[in-house]
Every structure is written in C-alpha cells, then in structure tokens.
Amino acid sequence: MYRILIADDEALEREGMRWIISNMVDEKFEIIEAENGREALQKASIHKPHIVFMDIRMPGMDGLLALRSIRQELPTARFVLVTAYDYFDYAREAIRLGAKDYIVKPAKRQEIVELIERLLTNIKQEQQETSALKGREQQLSKLLPLVKAELALGLIAESINEQELLSIAESLQLPLEQACAVVIAFPEIKLDRKELEQHVQQLHERHSNDRTFLFSSPLVKEHIVLFISGKEELQPEELLHYANTYSASIYSSCKKAMPDQPVLIGIGNVHTGIHGARRSYYEAVFASTTATEQHAISQFQHMESINTQPLLISKAEQYAYVQQAIALIRQEREEQAFSIVDAAASYIERNYQRELSLEEVAEQVHLNPYYFSKVFKQQTGETFIDYITRIRIEHAKQWMSNKDMSLKEICYLVGYNDPNYFSRVFKKVTGITPSEYRASTATS
C-alpha cells in the first residue's frame, strides 16, 4: 500500500485532504498526518511516505525547511507544496528542493485527484524500472562467474581468438595489460570436483580488492588456474608479491578445510597481454609439477634464477605436460558440451509440441540461458529457435502423410497456435506451403 503524508497546521485542511484521497482516488493509501514541520519530519522518518503534501507556512519549522530535511532521508519521495499564496519565489525554491508540484489553497478536488494520480503513475513507473534493473543486475551476477570462467578457459585452451578474448575482458572491465597465473593442482583428487571448485571460488571472493582482479577456470584435468591482473599503476613486483601472498593463503585455507586432499601450487611470472597471460599459465603449470608436499608452493621466477638454460624450451618433456593439459581441457569441454546438447535435444524432442523457451531448456540442463545458447550454437551449428523450428517442421512433414489429419490439426500438434503463422514458417523452411507439400507427396 502506498503512503501519503499530509503536513498542515490546519486540522480542517488535513481532514479535507484525507476525505478527497479516501473517496475520490481509486488507489487505496495509508494516510499519515502532521500538524507542523517537526512532526512531519519525525513521521516521515518512521512511515517512509511515497507522497508528501507539505504546507509552506507552519509554526516552528516551516514547510521548506522540513522538505529539505525529509528530502535528504527520502530522496525518491514526491513532494507537493501547499500554500495559501501563489508566491513564485516559494515555487522556485520548492522545485530546487525537489518538489514535483505545488497547489494553492483552496484547491479544487479534481485538481488534487489528478495530481495524485499523476504522481502515482510516475512512482509505479519508477518502481518497475528499478525492479527491472535489479533483475538485470541479478542476472548479471549469475552470468559473471560463467563469463569469467569462459575467459580463463579461452586463455588456457586457445579456444577463443584473441580479439574475442579482449572483448570479453573489456566487458568485464578486467585489464590484461599485465597478469600472472597461479595453478592450484589437486593430485589424487579425493573430494567432489564441484566442492573443490566452490571452495576456491569462495576464496577468490574473500580476497578481491580494488587494485587486482581475479578470474579462474573450473577444475580441468587436476588443476584450477587463477589469473591475477592488475591496474596499470601496479608494479609487476607488487602483482607477483600479491600472487605469492594469495597462494600461501589458498594453500593454508585448502589444507585447513580439506586436510586429506593434497594441494600443490605453481606461480607464473607477470607478463603483458593475451599471449603474456598464456605464457604465465605455462610457467605456472610447469612450476606446479616441481612442487612437493614439503615445498607445496613453487615459483617459476625462482626456478629460472637457478637454471642456466631457458625453461619450457630446453626441457621439452616438461613442456609437453602443458600441451597435454591443454588437449585434455579441450577434450573435457567438448565432451561436456556434447552431453549438454544431447540432453537439450532429447528434452526438445519430448516437448516440441508445446510452447518451449530457451530459458526453460537451459534450466533443464542447469546452465545460464546466455551460456547455453552459446554452447548450443557451437555444437549444432543452429540457433535454438532455428533448431526447434526445424524439428517441428520435420515432424509436421511426417504427420502430413496421414491424409485423415487436417493441416490445422497438424499445426497444433507440432507446437504452433496459429495456422497462418505455421504456414509462413513452413514455407520459409521448405520453400513451399503445407498444402503444396502435401500435394507433392500425394502425387509422388
């Protein structure tokens, strides 16, 4: 229920306004009354009115002063100044303070009704926009981890071209001018894979700050890769120091939460750009293979300082581990994608005869609609709409062999509610109308 505060030192004026609102406005309001500015301020703080009718001249705190104070606490409330005198200076000051309108006593009933209805329409519209914005923000909050994971996987497996990776990073406001990789390896996985991923993700959320940006992959092969990027003003030495400090925190937290799960960590050097982030990943994987239970955190930088030959070039057999990891990542993602699309296709086949949305199918395979749409297109070569349309038309062709069924019945059987629309879709897909198709099959 919406709330209106009527602030006026004259009881008859308040009573008249209450009667108009209660009897002439369709919407039902909770009406709060105040007989002076100070009481108006107190009651506004308690009841949080949506609309405030404020008399300008009241004993003690006047209407403009009360409006100014209430406005600070309730910036979205609508204010209407009420005065017995049509003073331009008052109106100008009221508008400056955020008043939406003002009325002059004695105001006509219909004028007040129209004003309230106009303000209420404005309030409802703003509430709808706010609700829609919150919905988009919630959707974005669900989508962000998936997009970040996609960026991390793209850097690992080179499955996305450089321009698209830069576009994703830019949309996430993740700078890649300098970045380093941390590989968290779990040899002999003893826990549920999802549990490991969730634990590491929670650590990321707790360690985020305003100078560094974290994004990580899901568990692939036996490790999770975390990319740490920094703002331009952050020195490479500072970023690497943060990576070392964070790695120690990860190791300590993992051992505390999962004492029986072996954890080894490798840290790559700081490099610039897309290619630099990938290089840091190779270095981090290489470093993780040299870590031991006694020295669980290995830094590629330290390994370089004690080797005279360039690492990852002279030791081809060690570099092959990185290539093997990349191949396994690609294979695992392909298998996962095929499994998702197979499940989606099976669900569509069972339900194509009714209205079916991308969001519903995505929910069935436990994916965000955006990510599902992308995977579906990659694996089938068709958009969701094109795919379900083709399935329906193929089934329609099969039903047309039954001469006892009308085209209208077939239209409904394959999920269309409008025979004319069905005919247009059929022609768009096949090049001929349903009647022409049935006639051609009858003569063949």
HELIX and SHEET records of a PDB file:
HELIX    1   1 ALA A   11  MET A   24  1                                  14    
HELIX    2   2 GLY A   37  HIS A   47  1                                  11    
HELIX    3   3 GLY A   63  GLU A   73  1                                  11    
HELIX    4   4 PHE A   88  ARG A   96  1                                   9    
HELIX    5   5 ARG A  109  ALA A  157  1                                  49    
HELIX    6   6 GLU A  162  SER A  171  1                                  10    
HELIX    7   7 ARG A  193  HIS A  207  1                                  15    
HELIX    8   8 PRO A  236  ALA A  257  1                                  22    
HELIX    9   9 GLY A  273  THR A  290  1                                  18    
HELIX   10  10 PHE A  300  SER A  305  1                                   6    
HELIX   11  11 ALA A  316  ASN A  351  1                                  36    
HELIX   12  12 LEU A  358  GLN A  364  1                                   7    
HELIX   13  13 PRO A  369  THR A  380  1                                  12    
HELIX   14  14 PHE A  384  MET A  400  1                                  17    
HELIX   15  15 LEU A  407  LEU A  413  1                                   7    
HELIX   16  16 PRO A  419  THR A  430  1                                  12    
HELIX   17  17 PRO A  434  THR A  443  1                                  10    
SHEET    1   A 5 PHE A  29  ALA A  34  0                                        
SHEET    2   A 5 TYR A   2  ALA A   7  1                                        
SHEET    3   A 5 ILE A  51  ASP A  55  1                                        
SHEET    4   A 5 ARG A  78  THR A  83  1                                        
SHEET    5   A 5 ALA A  99  VAL A 104  1                                        
SHEET    1   B 5 THR A 212  SER A 216  0                                        
SHEET    2   B 5 HIS A 223  GLY A 230 -1                                        
SHEET    3   B 5 ALA A 179  ALA A 185 -1                                        
SHEET    4   B 5 LEU A 264  ILE A 267 -1                                        
SHEET    5   B 5 ILE A 297  GLN A 299  1                                        
END                                                                             
